[in-house]
Structures are given as C-alpha cells and as structure tokens.
C-alpha cells in the first residue's frame, strides 16, 4: 500500500497524484474551493520526495502527530476501536485534503476544541464508524508555508462499508467545524492489487 522514500521518516508521508501508484483514482472533486488536477493513480510514499516523479500532477505532504483535540478518554476509545489502514478487504479509499480559514487559526486551542468536539462532535461521529472505516490524519500546516492544505486524511474501507463512509463524511461536513473550511478536495480510489 505504501512505497518507501529514500529518506524514510516514519511520520512523514508524500501523496503523489499522477500516472503511477498502487491506487487507481476514480474521482477527484472540489467540495469547497479549488480542486486538484484529475489523476489516474495515487502513490503514497512514506518519506520525502525530492524530485516529482514523471507524470505527477500534484504532490501533497503531511506528518502524523498527536491527537490535538482529543481527551484521554476519547483517545483510549479511538485506540481500542481503530484498525490499521491496508486491511485486505478495504479496497476503497478516500484522500481528503482540507485547509481551514484564518479565523480558525486565530482561535486558541481550547476555543478550537469547543467547536471541534463540544459543538461539532467530530470525535464522536468518527467513533461510530470505527472499525469499518480506518483513517490516518496527516498534519501539513507546519511543514512549510507553501503547503496548500492544513490536513490530509487517508481513509480506507470495504466496498460493503461505502454507504457508512458517505454518511460519516456528510455528518462531518454538516457540522459547525466545517464553516471554517475554505478548501476541501475529495479524492476517491480503488485498490487493484493484493
């Protein structure tokens, strides 16, 4: 599922949309703001990519990190229910990069937590869909000022869980938190490898 970059940092991932990669891209659409170019395939590389591969149309980078807004009890619930990406039956995937507006980033951590969970119920919504939908969040905002998104989330799920995934995404997009999103792209993929 994931290629290894030349200088592997276990927390850094590079997502390359182009003509090569293990995932077949089935749809690329803008949800809010500007889209990304439509590509044939997506490659996910653990590490950095110094030279864009031939045929690449875009590159996104993000690093895994601690859960910024989860409490200890929420984190314990997530760890207990979450499964790893790459399960054999999880042949559907979504890559959803998001950028939030300056108003979001001007809030303090506790103000963002209030919107994120107390009012939007982000963690609680996600917990309802575990373990059917696996996810890994990548933080982009602090890598470089030129990163086009703040977060990139990779999800995978079995075809039989597609309706549940759509329901989860619709609930999150209807929350107060999403009023702070100024750019979101929804990239759907299928795995055609064993």
Backbone as JSON Lines, residues from 0, in Angstrom:
{"i":0,"aa":"X","n":[0.81,-1.19,0.0],"ca":[0.0,0.0,0.0],"c":[0.85,1.25,0.0]}
{"i":1,"aa":"X","n":[2.0,1.23,0.66],"ca":[2.83,2.42,0.8],"c":[4.24,2.13,0.32]}
{"i":2,"aa":"X","n":[4.76,2.99,-0.55],"ca":[6.14,2.89,-1.01],"c":[7.04,3.53,0.02]}
{"i":3,"aa":"X","n":[8.32,3.21,-0.01],"ca":[9.3,3.81,0.88],"c":[10.1,4.86,0.12]}
{"i":4,"aa":"X","n":[10.2,6.04,0.68],"ca":[11.01,7.1,0.1],"c":[12.47,6.87,0.43]}
{"i":5,"aa":"X","n":[13.37,7.62,-0.21],"ca":[14.8,7.42,0.02],"c":[15.22,7.75,1.45]}
{"i":6,"aa":"X","n":[14.64,8.78,2.02],"ca":[14.96,9.16,3.4],"c":[13.68,8.97,4.21]}
{"i":7,"aa":"X","n":[13.54,7.81,4.8],"ca":[12.3,7.47,5.46],"c":[12.19,8.09,6.85]}
{"i":8,"aa":"X","n":[11.18,8.9,7.01],"ca":[10.76,9.43,8.3],"c":[9.43,8.74,8.56]}
{"i":9,"aa":"X","n":[9.3,7.92,9.58],"ca":[8.08,7.14,9.76],"c":[6.82,7.99,9.94]}
{"i":10,"aa":"X","n":[6.97,9.28,10.22],"ca":[5.81,10.14,10.41],"c":[5.46,10.96,9.18]}
{"i":11,"aa":"X","n":[6.37,11.06,8.21],"ca":[6.15,11.89,7.02],"c":[5.64,11.02,5.87]}
{"i":12,"aa":"X","n":[4.58,11.51,5.21],"ca":[4.03,10.81,4.06],"c":[3.89,11.79,2.91]}
{"i":13,"aa":"X","n":[4.15,11.3,1.7],"ca":[4.01,12.09,0.48],"c":[2.97,11.4,-0.39]}
{"i":14,"aa":"X","n":[2.0,12.18,-0.85],"ca":[0.91,11.67,-1.69],"c":[1.13,12.24,-3.08]}
{"i":15,"aa":"X","n":[1.33,11.38,-4.06],"ca":[1.64,11.81,-5.42],"c":[0.51,11.41,-6.35]}
{"i":16,"aa":"X","n":[-0.16,12.41,-6.89],"ca":[-1.2,12.17,-7.89],"c":[-0.59,12.23,-9.27]}
{"i":17,"aa":"X","n":[-0.71,11.14,-10.02],"ca":[-0.1,11.12,-11.35],"c":[-0.49,9.88,-12.12]}
{"i":18,"aa":"X","n":[0.5,9.27,-12.75],"ca":[0.24,8.12,-13.62],"c":[0.73,6.81,-13.01]}
{"i":19,"aa":"X","n":[1.37,6.88,-11.86],"ca":[1.85,5.67,-11.21],"c":[1.37,5.63,-9.77]}
{"i":20,"aa":"X","n":[1.4,4.47,-9.19],"ca":[0.99,4.32,-7.8],"c":[0.1,3.1,-7.65]}
{"i":21,"aa":"X","n":[-0.08,2.71,-6.42],"ca":[-0.82,1.49,-6.13],"c":[-2.34,1.67,-6.13]}
{"i":22,"aa":"X","n":[-2.81,2.91,-6.08],"ca":[-4.25,3.17,-6.03],"c":[-4.72,3.75,-7.36]}
{"i":23,"aa":"X","n":[-5.85,3.24,-7.87],"ca":[-6.49,3.81,-9.05],"c":[-7.45,4.89,-8.6]}
{"i":24,"aa":"X","n":[-7.28,6.09,-9.11],"ca":[-8.14,7.21,-8.75],"c":[-9.42,7.11,-9.58]}
{"i":25,"aa":"X","n":[-10.56,7.12,-8.9],"ca":[-11.85,7.01,-9.58],"c":[-12.58,8.35,-9.66]}
{"i":26,"aa":"X","n":[-12.22,9.31,-8.79],"ca":[-12.9,10.6,-8.81],"c":[-12.06,11.62,-8.04]}
{"i":27,"aa":"X","n":[-12.01,12.83,-8.54],"ca":[-11.39,13.96,-7.86],"c":[-12.37,15.11,-7.99]}
{"i":28,"aa":"X","n":[-12.86,15.6,-6.84],"ca":[-13.81,16.71,-6.93],"c":[-13.57,17.73,-5.82]}
{"i":29,"aa":"X","n":[-13.8,18.97,-6.17],"ca":[-13.73,20.05,-5.19],"c":[-15.02,20.04,-4.38]}
{"i":30,"aa":"X","n":[-14.9,20.06,-3.08],"ca":[-16.05,20.19,-2.2],"c":[-16.23,21.66,-1.86]}
{"i":31,"aa":"X","n":[-15.13,22.32,-1.52],"ca":[-15.1,23.75,-1.26],"c":[-13.81,24.29,-1.87]}
{"i":32,"aa":"X","n":[-13.91,25.36,-2.64],"ca":[-12.72,25.97,-3.21],"c":[-12.2,25.23,-4.43]}
{"i":33,"aa":"X","n":[-10.94,25.47,-4.73],"ca":[-10.29,24.94,-5.92],"c":[-10.0,23.45,-5.78]}
{"i":34,"aa":"X","n":[-10.18,22.72,-6.88],"ca":[-9.89,21.28,-6.9],"c":[-8.4,21.05,-7.13]}
{"i":35,"aa":"X","n":[-8.03,19.81,-7.17],"ca":[-6.72,19.37,-7.65],"c":[-6.92,18.76,-9.03]}
{"i":36,"aa":"X","n":[-5.87,18.67,-9.81],"ca":[-5.96,18.07,-11.13],"c":[-6.38,16.6,-11.02]}
{"i":37,"aa":"X","n":[-7.19,16.17,-11.95],"ca":[-7.6,14.76,-12.01],"c":[-6.38,13.94,-12.4]}
{"i":38,"aa":"X","n":[-6.19,12.82,-11.71],"ca":[-5.06,11.94,-11.99],"c":[-5.57,10.52,-12.19]}
{"i":39,"aa":"X","n":[-4.72,9.69,-12.77],"ca":[-5.06,8.28,-12.97],"c":[-4.82,7.46,-11.71]}
{"i":40,"aa":"X","n":[-3.72,7.78,-11.02],"ca":[-3.31,6.95,-9.9],"c":[-2.8,7.8,-8.75]}
{"i":41,"aa":"X","n":[-2.7,7.17,-7.59],"ca":[-2.13,7.82,-6.41],"c":[-1.08,6.92,-5.81]}
{"i":42,"aa":"X","n":[0.08,7.49,-5.54],"ca":[1.13,6.77,-4.84],"c":[1.28,7.4,-3.47]}
{"i":43,"aa":"X","n":[1.41,6.57,-2.45],"ca":[1.6,7.02,-1.08],"c":[2.99,6.57,-0.66]}
{"i":44,"aa":"X","n":[3.85,7.53,-0.38],"ca":[5.25,7.25,-0.08],"c":[5.54,7.63,1.36]}
{"i":45,"aa":"X","n":[6.09,6.7,2.12],"ca":[6.5,7.0,3.49],"c":[7.86,7.68,3.41]}
{"i":46,"aa":"X","n":[7.85,8.99,3.53],"ca":[9.08,9.77,3.44],"c":[8.89,10.93,2.49]}
{"i":47,"aa":"X","n":[10.0,11.55,2.16],"ca":[10.01,12.74,1.32],"c":[10.3,12.37,-0.13]}
{"i":48,"aa":"X","n":[9.8,13.18,-1.03],"ca":[10.09,13.03,-2.46],"c":[10.79,14.31,-2.89]}
{"i":49,"aa":"X","n":[12.05,14.2,-3.29],"ca":[12.81,15.4,-3.64],"c":[12.57,15.83,-5.08]}
{"i":50,"aa":"X","n":[12.31,14.88,-5.98],"ca":[12.06,15.18,-7.39],"c":[10.69,14.61,-7.76]}
{"i":51,"aa":"X","n":[9.8,15.45,-8.29],"ca":[8.48,14.93,-8.67],"c":[8.62,13.79,-9.69]}
{"i":52,"aa":"X","n":[7.94,12.68,-9.48],"ca":[8.01,11.57,-10.43],"c":[7.44,11.97,-11.79]}
{"i":53,"aa":"X","n":[7.92,11.33,-12.85],"ca":[7.38,11.58,-14.18],"c":[5.87,11.34,-14.16]}
{"i":54,"aa":"X","n":[5.14,12.23,-14.79],"ca":[3.69,12.09,-14.89],"c":[2.92,12.59,-13.69]}
{"i":55,"aa":"X","n":[3.61,13.13,-12.67],"ca":[2.88,13.61,-11.49],"c":[2.23,14.96,-11.79]}
{"i":56,"aa":"X","n":[1.02,15.14,-11.28],"ca":[0.29,16.4,-11.45],"c":[0.26,17.21,-10.17]}
{"i":57,"aa":"X","n":[0.37,16.54,-9.03],"ca":[0.42,17.24,-7.74],"c":[1.06,16.34,-6.69]}
{"i":58,"aa":"X","n":[1.61,17.01,-5.67],"ca":[2.22,16.31,-4.53],"c":[1.73,16.99,-3.26]}
{"i":59,"aa":"X","n":[1.25,16.18,-2.33],"ca":[0.84,16.67,-1.01],"c":[1.68,15.96,0.03]}
{"i":60,"aa":"X","n":[2.01,16.67,1.1],"ca":[2.8,16.07,2.16],"c":[2.13,16.32,3.5]}
{"i":61,"aa":"X","n":[2.31,15.37,4.41],"ca":[1.8,15.55,5.76],"c":[2.5,14.61,6.71]}
{"i":62,"aa":"X","n":[2.49,14.98,7.97],"ca":[3.13,14.16,9.0],"c":[2.09,13.75,10.04]}
{"i":63,"aa":"X","n":[2.17,12.51,10.47],"ca":[1.31,12.07,11.55],"c":[1.81,12.72,12.84]}
{"i":64,"aa":"X","n":[0.91,12.9,13.78],"ca":[1.27,13.59,15.02],"c":[0.31,13.14,16.12]}
{"i":65,"aa":"X","n":[0.42,13.8,17.25],"ca":[-0.51,13.51,18.34],"c":[-1.9,14.04,18.0]}
{"i":66,"aa":"X","n":[-2.91,13.5,18.68],"ca":[-4.27,13.99,18.51],"c":[-4.38,15.33,19.22]}
{"i":67,"aa":"X","n":[-4.61,16.39,18.48],"ca":[-4.57,17.74,19.03],"c":[-5.77,18.1,19.89]}
{"i":68,"aa":"X","n":[-6.93,17.55,19.58],"ca":[-8.14,17.98,20.28],"c":[-8.81,16.88,21.08]}
{"i":69,"aa":"X","n":[-8.26,15.68,21.11],"ca":[-8.88,14.56,21.81],"c":[-8.49,14.54,23.28]}
{"i":70,"aa":"X","n":[-9.45,14.2,24.11],"ca":[-9.17,13.99,25.53],"c":[-8.61,12.58,25.71]}
{"i":71,"aa":"X","n":[-8.11,12.27,26.89],"ca":[-7.56,10.94,27.16],"c":[-8.62,9.86,26.93]}
{"i":72,"aa":"X","n":[-9.84,10.06,27.44],"ca":[-10.88,9.03,27.27],"c":[-11.25,8.86,25.81]}
{"i":73,"aa":"X","n":[-11.29,9.94,25.04],"ca":[-11.58,9.84,23.6],"c":[-10.46,9.11,22.88]}
{"i":74,"aa":"X","n":[-9.22,9.44,23.22],"ca":[-8.09,8.76,22.58],"c":[-8.11,7.27,22.9]}
{"i":75,"aa":"X","n":[-8.37,6.91,24.14],"ca":[-8.44,5.5,24.52],"c":[-9.52,4.77,23.73]}
{"i":76,"aa":"X","n":[-10.68,5.4,23.53],"ca":[-11.75,4.8,22.73],"c":[-11.32,4.61,21.28]}
{"i":77,"aa":"X","n":[-10.64,5.63,20.72],"ca":[-10.18,5.53,19.33],"c":[-9.16,4.4,19.18]}
{"i":78,"aa":"X","n":[-8.21,4.33,20.09],"ca":[-7.19,3.28,20.02],"c":[-7.83,1.9,20.13]}
{"i":79,"aa":"X","n":[-8.83,1.76,20.99],"ca":[-9.49,0.47,21.19],"c":[-10.28,0.03,19.95]}
{"i":80,"aa":"X","n":[-10.83,0.99,19.21],"ca":[-11.7,0.65,18.07],"c":[-11.01,0.75,16.71]}
{"i":81,"aa":"X","n":[-9.99,1.6,16.61],"ca":[-9.35,1.87,15.32],"c":[-8.6,0.66,14.8]}
{"i":82,"aa":"X","n":[-8.67,0.44,13.51],"ca":[-7.85,-0.58,12.86],"c":[-6.84,0.11,11.95]}
{"i":83,"aa":"X","n":[-5.82,-0.62,11.57],"ca":[-4.8,-0.05,10.7],"c":[-5.29,0.02,9.26]}
{"i":84,"aa":"X","n":[-4.74,0.95,8.51],"ca":[-5.02,1.01,7.08],"c":[-4.42,-0.22,6.41]}
{"i":85,"aa":"X","n":[-4.96,-0.57,5.24],"ca":[-4.38,-1.64,4.46],"c":[-4.95,-3.02,4.71]}
{"i":86,"aa":"X","n":[-6.12,-3.09,5.35],"ca":[-6.75,-4.4,5.55],"c":[-7.1,-5.0,4.2]}
{"i":87,"aa":"X","n":[-6.98,-6.32,4.04],"ca":[-7.25,-6.95,2.74],"c":[-8.61,-6.6,2.15]}
{"i":88,"aa":"X","n":[-9.66,-6.51,2.97],"ca":[-11.0,-6.25,2.43],"c":[-11.24,-4.76,2.14]}
{"i":89,"aa":"X","n":[-10.36,-3.89,2.6],"ca":[-10.53,-2.44,2.43],"c":[-9.96,-2.01,1.09]}
{"i":90,"aa":"X","n":[-10.73,-2.25,0.04],"ca":[-10.27,-1.95,-1.32],"c":[-10.75,-0.59,-1.82]}
{"i":91,"aa":"X","n":[-11.49,0.14,-1.0],"ca":[-11.92,1.5,-1.33],"c":[-11.18,2.46,-0.41]}
{"i":92,"aa":"X","n":[-10.88,3.64,-0.94],"ca":[-10.18,4.63,-0.13],"c":[-10.6,6.03,-0.53]}
{"i":93,"aa":"X","n":[-10.34,6.97,0.37],"ca":[-10.55,8.39,0.1],"c":[-9.38,9.15,0.69]}
{"i":94,"aa":"X","n":[-8.9,10.11,-0.06],"ca":[-7.89,11.05,0.42],"c":[-8.57,12.41,0.43]}
{"i":95,"aa":"X","n":[-8.66,13.02,1.6],"ca":[-9.39,14.29,1.72],"c":[-8.47,15.35,2.34]}
{"i":96,"aa":"X","n":[-7.9,16.2,1.49],"ca":[-7.11,17.33,2.0],"c":[-8.03,18.51,2.31]}
{"i":97,"aa":"X","n":[-7.72,19.2,3.42],"ca":[-8.55,20.31,3.9],"c":[-7.65,21.47,4.33]}
{"i":98,"aa":"X","n":[-8.12,22.67,4.02],"ca":[-7.48,23.87,4.55],"c":[-8.55,24.68,5.27]}
{"i":99,"aa":"X","n":[-8.25,25.08,6.5],"ca":[-9.18,25.91,7.27],"c":[-8.8,27.38,7.12]}
{"i":100,"aa":"X","n":[-9.76,28.25,7.4],"ca":[-9.56,29.67,7.17],"c":[-8.78,30.34,8.31]}
{"i":101,"aa":"X","n":[-8.3,31.57,8.09],"ca":[-7.54,32.26,9.13],"c":[-8.32,32.44,10.44]}
{"i":102,"aa":"X","n":[-9.64,32.55,10.35],"ca":[-10.44,32.7,11.57],"c":[-10.25,31.49,12.49]}
{"i":103,"aa":"X","n":[-10.2,30.29,11.91],"ca":[-9.97,29.07,12.71],"c":[-8.63,29.14,13.43]}
{"i":104,"aa":"X","n":[-7.59,29.53,12.68],"ca":[-6.24,29.55,13.24],"c":[-6.02,30.7,14.2]}
{"i":105,"aa":"X","n":[-6.91,31.7,14.21],"ca":[-6.78,32.78,15.19],"c":[-7.4,32.4,16.54]}
{"i":106,"aa":"X","n":[-8.16,31.3,16.57],"ca":[-8.75,30.83,17.83],"c":[-7.68,30.15,18.68]}
{"i":107,"aa":"X","n":[-7.89,30.14,19.97],"ca":[-6.99,29.41,20.87],"c":[-7.31,27.91,20.8]}
{"i":108,"aa":"X","n":[-6.41,27.12,21.32],"ca":[-6.59,25.66,21.31],"c":[-7.91,25.27,21.99]}
{"i":109,"aa":"X","n":[-8.22,25.86,23.13],"ca":[-9.46,25.49,23.82],"c":[-10.7,25.95,23.05]}
{"i":110,"aa":"X","n":[-10.61,27.08,22.36],"ca":[-11.74,27.53,21.53],"c":[-11.95,26.58,20.35]}
{"i":111,"aa":"X","n":[-10.85,26.14,19.74],"ca":[-10.98,25.17,18.63],"c":[-11.55,23.85,19.15]}
{"i":112,"aa":"X","n":[-11.11,23.4,20.31],"ca":[-11.63,22.15,20.91],"c":[-13.14,22.27,21.14]}
{"i":113,"aa":"X","n":[-13.6,23.4,21.62],"ca":[-15.03,23.59,21.86],"c":[-15.82,23.42,20.57]}
{"i":114,"aa":"X","n":[-15.35,24.01,19.49],"ca":[-16.04,23.87,18.2],"c":[-15.88,22.46,17.66]}
{"i":115,"aa":"X","n":[-14.67,21.93,17.72],"ca":[-14.33,20.62,17.16],"c":[-15.16,19.5,17.78]}
{"i":116,"aa":"X","n":[-15.24,19.47,19.09],"ca":[-15.91,18.33,19.73],"c":[-17.16,18.72,20.5]}
{"i":117,"aa":"X","n":[-17.09,19.74,21.34],"ca":[-18.25,20.06,22.17],"c":[-19.47,20.42,21.32]}
{"i":118,"aa":"X","n":[-19.23,21.15,20.21],"ca":[-20.37,21.56,19.37],"c":[-20.49,20.75,18.09]}
{"i":119,"aa":"X","n":[-19.39,20.32,17.51],"ca":[-19.45,19.59,16.23],"c":[-19.42,18.08,16.41]}
{"i":120,"aa":"X","n":[-18.94,17.6,17.54],"ca":[-18.93,16.16,17.85],"c":[-18.07,15.36,16.85]}
{"i":121,"aa":"X","n":[-16.96,15.94,16.41],"ca":[-16.09,15.32,15.41],"c":[-15.62,13.92,15.85]}
{"i":122,"aa":"X","n":[-15.07,13.83,17.05],"ca":[-14.57,12.54,17.54],"c":[-15.71,11.55,17.69]}
{"i":123,"aa":"X","n":[-16.81,11.98,18.25],"ca":[-17.95,11.08,18.46],"c":[-18.51,10.55,17.15]}
{"i":124,"aa":"X","n":[-18.57,11.41,16.14],"ca":[-19.03,10.96,14.81],"c":[-18.07,9.91,14.29]}
{"i":125,"aa":"X","n":[-16.78,10.17,14.31],"ca":[-15.79,9.22,13.81],"c":[-15.82,7.89,14.55]}
{"i":126,"aa":"X","n":[-15.99,7.93,15.87],"ca":[-16.02,6.69,16.66],"c":[-17.15,5.76,16.25]}
{"i":127,"aa":"X","n":[-18.28,6.34,15.83],"ca":[-19.42,5.5,15.43],"c":[-19.11,4.65,14.19]}
{"i":128,"aa":"X","n":[-18.14,5.07,13.39],"ca":[-17.85,4.36,12.14],"c":[-16.6,3.48,12.23]}
{"i":129,"aa":"X","n":[-15.98,3.43,13.4],"ca":[-14.85,2.53,13.61],"c":[-15.39,1.16,14.03]}
{"i":130,"aa":"X","n":[-14.79,0.08,13.66],"ca":[-13.58,-0.07,12.86],"c":[-13.82,-0.19,11.36]}
{"i":131,"aa":"X","n":[-15.08,-0.06,10.91],"ca":[-15.37,-0.22,9.48],"c":[-14.55,0.73,8.62]}
{"i":132,"aa":"X","n":[-14.42,1.97,9.07],"ca":[-13.65,2.97,8.34],"c":[-12.36,3.23,9.12]}
{"i":133,"aa":"X","n":[-11.24,2.92,8.51],"ca":[-9.94,3.21,9.12],"c":[-9.46,4.56,8.59]}
{"i":134,"aa":"X","n":[-8.69,5.26,9.4],"ca":[-8.21,6.57,8.96],"c":[-6.85,6.88,9.57]}
{"i":135,"aa":"X","n":[-6.13,7.76,8.85],"ca":[-4.87,8.29,9.37],"c":[-4.82,9.77,8.98]}
{"i":136,"aa":"X","n":[-4.66,10.61,9.99],"ca":[-4.61,12.06,9.79],"c":[-3.16,12.5,9.63]}
{"i":137,"aa":"X","n":[-2.92,13.38,8.67],"ca":[-1.59,13.93,8.41],"c":[-1.67,15.45,8.54]}
{"i":138,"aa":"X","n":[-0.8,16.02,9.34],"ca":[-0.74,17.48,9.53],"c":[0.22,18.06,8.5]}
{"i":139,"aa":"X","n":[-0.21,19.12,7.81],"ca":[0.59,19.73,6.76],"c":[1.01,21.16,7.09]}
{"i":140,"aa":"X","n":[0.22,21.83,7.88],"ca":[0.36,23.26,8.13],"c":[1.75,23.67,8.59]}
{"i":141,"aa":"X","n":[2.39,22.88,9.41],"ca":[3.68,23.27,9.97],"c":[4.88,22.77,9.18]}
{"i":142,"aa":"X","n":[4.65,22.08,8.06],"ca":[5.78,21.58,7.27],"c":[6.48,22.72,6.54]}
{"i":143,"aa":"X","n":[5.7,23.48,5.79],"ca":[6.22,24.63,5.04],"c":[5.06,25.57,4.77]}
{"i":144,"aa":"X","n":[5.36,26.82,4.6],"ca":[4.31,27.79,4.3],"c":[3.64,27.52,2.96]}
{"i":145,"aa":"X","n":[4.33,26.82,2.06],"ca":[3.79,26.6,0.73],"c":[2.84,25.39,0.64]}
{"i":146,"aa":"X","n":[2.67,24.66,1.73],"ca":[1.74,23.53,1.68],"c":[0.33,24.05,1.42]}
{"i":147,"aa":"X","n":[-0.37,23.47,0.44],"ca":[-1.69,24.01,0.08],"c":[-2.81,23.63,1.04]}
{"i":148,"aa":"X","n":[-2.57,22.67,1.93],"ca":[-3.61,22.22,2.86],"c":[-3.04,22.17,4.28]}
{"i":149,"aa":"X","n":[-3.96,22.2,5.25],"ca":[-3.58,22.08,6.65],"c":[-3.55,20.63,7.11]}
{"i":150,"aa":"X","n":[-4.43,19.82,6.53],"ca":[-4.57,18.41,6.9],"c":[-4.83,17.58,5.65]}
{"i":151,"aa":"X","n":[-4.33,16.36,5.66],"ca":[-4.69,15.37,4.65],"c":[-5.08,14.11,5.42]}
{"i":152,"aa":"X","n":[-6.31,13.65,5.21],"ca":[-6.75,12.43,5.88],"c":[-6.93,11.33,4.85]}
{"i":153,"aa":"X","n":[-6.36,10.18,5.15],"ca":[-6.49,8.99,4.31],"c":[-7.43,8.02,5.03]}
{"i":154,"aa":"X","n":[-8.46,7.59,4.32],"ca":[-9.42,6.63,4.84],"c":[-9.39,5.39,3.96]}
{"i":155,"aa":"X","n":[-9.63,4.2,4.55],"ca":[-9.93,3.04,3.72],"c":[-11.06,2.25,4.35]}
{"i":156,"aa":"X","n":[-11.77,1.5,3.49],"ca":[-12.96,0.77,3.92],"c":[-13.31,-0.27,2.86]}
{"i":157,"aa":"X","n":[-14.08,-1.25,3.26],"ca":[-14.54,-2.28,2.33],"c":[-15.68,-1.72,1.47]}
{"i":158,"aa":"X","n":[-15.87,-2.25,0.27],"ca":[-17.0,-1.79,-0.56],"c":[-18.34,-1.86,0.19]}
{"i":159,"aa":"X","n":[-18.5,-2.86,1.03],"ca":[-19.76,-3.01,1.78],"c":[-19.95,-1.89,2.81]}
{"i":160,"aa":"X","n":[-18.9,-1.14,3.12],"ca":[-18.98,-0.03,4.08],"c":[-19.01,1.34,3.39]}
{"i":161,"aa":"X","n":[-19.19,1.35,2.07],"ca":[-19.19,2.62,1.33],"c":[-20.31,3.55,1.79]}
{"i":162,"aa":"X","n":[-21.5,3.03,2.03],"ca":[-22.62,3.87,2.47],"c":[-22.32,4.48,3.84]}
{"i":163,"aa":"X","n":[-21.72,3.7,4.73],"ca":[-21.37,4.2,6.05],"c":[-20.34,5.32,5.93]}
{"i":164,"aa":"X","n":[-19.37,5.15,5.04],"ca":[-18.36,6.2,4.85],"c":[-19.02,7.49,4.36]}
{"i":165,"aa":"X","n":[-19.92,7.38,3.39],"ca":[-20.61,8.56,2.86],"c":[-21.43,9.25,3.96]}
{"i":166,"aa":"X","n":[-22.06,8.47,4.79],"ca":[-22.85,9.0,5.91],"c":[-21.95,9.77,6.89]}
{"i":167,"aa":"X","n":[-20.8,9.19,7.21],"ca":[-19.87,9.83,8.13],"c":[-19.39,11.16,7.57]}
{"i":168,"aa":"X","n":[-18.97,11.17,6.32],"ca":[-18.47,12.39,5.69],"c":[-19.56,13.46,5.64]}
{"i":169,"aa":"X","n":[-20.78,13.07,5.33],"ca":[-21.89,14.03,5.29],"c":[-22.14,14.64,6.67]}
{"i":170,"aa":"X","n":[-22.1,13.83,7.71],"ca":[-22.28,14.34,9.08],"c":[-21.2,15.35,9.43]}
{"i":171,"aa":"X","n":[-19.95,15.02,9.13],"ca":[-18.85,15.94,9.44],"c":[-18.99,17.25,8.67]}
{"i":172,"aa":"X","n":[-19.34,17.16,7.39],"ca":[-19.46,18.37,6.57],"c":[-20.64,19.25,6.99]}
{"i":173,"aa":"X","n":[-21.61,18.69,7.68],"ca":[-22.76,19.46,8.15],"c":[-22.52,20.11,9.51]}
{"i":174,"aa":"X","n":[-21.37,19.85,10.12],"ca":[-21.08,20.36,11.46],"c":[-20.6,21.81,11.44]}
{"i":175,"aa":"X","n":[-20.65,22.44,12.6],"ca":[-20.18,23.82,12.73],"c":[-18.71,23.95,12.35]}
{"i":176,"aa":"X","n":[-17.92,22.93,12.66],"ca":[-16.48,22.97,12.34],"c":[-16.25,23.25,10.86]}
{"i":177,"aa":"X","n":[-17.09,22.7,9.99],"ca":[-16.87,22.84,8.54],"c":[-17.13,24.25,8.04]}
{"i":178,"aa":"X","n":[-17.72,25.12,8.87],"ca":[-17.88,26.52,8.47],"c":[-16.52,27.21,8.37]}
{"i":179,"aa":"X","n":[-15.49,26.6,8.96],"ca":[-14.14,27.16,8.94],"c":[-13.29,26.58,7.81]}
{"i":180,"aa":"X","n":[-13.83,25.67,7.03],"ca":[-13.09,25.06,5.92],"c":[-13.2,25.97,4.71]}
{"i":181,"aa":"X","n":[-12.03,26.35,4.13],"ca":[-12.05,27.2,2.94],"c":[-11.63,26.44,1.68]}
{"i":182,"aa":"X","n":[-11.07,25.24,1.86],"ca":[-10.74,24.41,0.7],"c":[-10.79,22.96,1.12]}
{"i":183,"aa":"X","n":[-11.49,22.16,0.33],"ca":[-11.56,20.72,0.56],"c":[-11.69,20.02,-0.77]}
{"i":184,"aa":"X","n":[-10.89,19.0,-0.96],"ca":[-10.94,18.17,-2.16],"c":[-11.2,16.74,-1.72]}
{"i":185,"aa":"X","n":[-12.02,16.03,-2.46],"ca":[-12.39,14.65,-2.15],"c":[-11.87,13.77,-3.28]}
{"i":186,"aa":"X","n":[-10.89,12.93,-2.97],"ca":[-10.26,12.05,-3.96],"c":[-10.63,10.62,-3.6]}
{"i":187,"aa":"X","n":[-11.28,9.92,-4.51],"ca":[-11.7,8.54,-4.26],"c":[-10.83,7.59,-5.07]}
{"i":188,"aa":"X","n":[-10.59,6.41,-4.47],"ca":[-9.67,5.45,-5.09],"c":[-10.15,4.03,-4.86]}
{"i":189,"aa":"X","n":[-9.67,3.15,-5.71],"ca":[-9.86,1.71,-5.54],"c":[-8.5,1.04,-5.6]}
{"i":190,"aa":"X","n":[-8.39,-0.02,-4.85],"ca":[-7.15,-0.81,-4.85],"c":[-7.34,-1.96,-5.82]}
{"i":191,"aa":"X","n":[-6.38,-2.1,-6.71],"ca":[-6.45,-3.2,-7.67],"c":[-5.2,-4.05,-7.57]}
{"i":192,"aa":"X","n":[-4.71,-4.18,-6.34],"ca":[-3.52,-5.0,-6.06],"c":[-3.8,-5.82,-4.82]}
{"i":193,"aa":"X","n":[-3.05,-6.9,-4.65],"ca":[-3.23,-7.77,-3.48],"c":[-2.17,-7.51,-2.45]}
